Amino acid sequence: MTPPATEGVTVVRADNLRQVYPISKGMLRKPDLLQAVSGVSFSVQAGKTLAIVGESGCGKSTLARMVSLIESPTDGALHLGETNVVGASADQKRVLRQKVQLVFQNPYGSLNPRKRIGQILEAPLEINTDLTAAQREEKARAMLALVGLRPEHYDRYPHMFSGGQRQRIAIARALMLNPSLVVADEPVSALDVSIQAQVLNLLADLQKDLGLAYLFISHDLGVVRHIAHDVLVMYLGHTVEHGEKNAIFSQPLHPYTQALLASTPGLAGSGPAQQRIVLKGELPSPLNPPKGCVFSTRCPHAVERCHVERPTLQTLRGRQVACFEAERLATQ
């Protein structure tokens, strides 16, 4: 396979992406607005991995659906290569969807149990290309070898494989159209720990060989430390910290990032994050987010300003952080 993009070239760029869902309250009543993603910006280059992390409900999977063109953003711009997906025609989106592919969380539910593996792998080619049956089979068999499976697996059914093998098949299917971006939504969370390492190493090898860009959605910071180049931390639809992985893991500056790392044994950084931080209270509803900083209701460092004014991202110590107290915390 030919690398889909030259390393260093920007594959995807999001500018102030927003996703708002209207929630019906019944006839003749104005719907509530659920703020799922609120102004998230990032870019991913060929050969690099951006990890999106945060608690359940933070908006990371909604972000993945927008980037993979399953949903259209309510507002903002999303560029795949040089094309802005927002406002693109149906024909343009059909072509763009071939450049970004998904690897789902559950390897047991993402493969059709009635189809042989060869049929599953060839389906994207049958729908999107003019290749002959022989050419499709040749490419499917080559892809099986690329992800570490044997030729005889071509004629078997999904139930005949382990979870790790099924996820390898799902990865192979995602690569059949030579995408430049792979969106991996919790791709190893359903696997045993020993198998997780094998799949992560496979993803890293494929990235190196093919120049792939990954948008990696995960709640497991140990997995993120292994595979990511950059990390974007989300809370209630907002970016709270965004930067190079080593900078964030060695010295997290946002209190929420500190709490995430402190809750994972062996990952706490320097400074305040060395002490275990226990978050109090429940995650606020995205239907009624806090007026000021979205993390202010649970933050151990919140001051009066945090409850009335929303912080914007500022550059500090090699990353972006949205916190009024970040500079003070950085010096502790």
Buried (B, 14 or more C-beta within 10 A) or exposed (E): BEBBBEEEBBBBBBBEBBBBBEEEEEEEEEEBBBBBBBBBBBBBBBBBBBBBBBBEBBBBBBBBBBBBBEBBBBEBBBBBBEBBBBEBEEEBBEEBBBBBBBBBBBBEEBBEEEBBBBBBBBBBBEEBBEBEEEEBBEBBBEBBEBBBBEEEBBEBBBEEBEBBBBBBBBBBBBBBBBBBBBBBBBBBBBBEEEBBBBBBEBBBEBBEEBBBBBBBBBBBBEBBBBBBBBBBBBBBBBBBBBBBBBBBBEBBBBBBBBBBBBBEEEBBBEBBBEEEBEBEEEBBEBEEBBEBBBBBBBBEBBEEEBBEEBBEBEEBEEBBBBBBBBEEBBEE
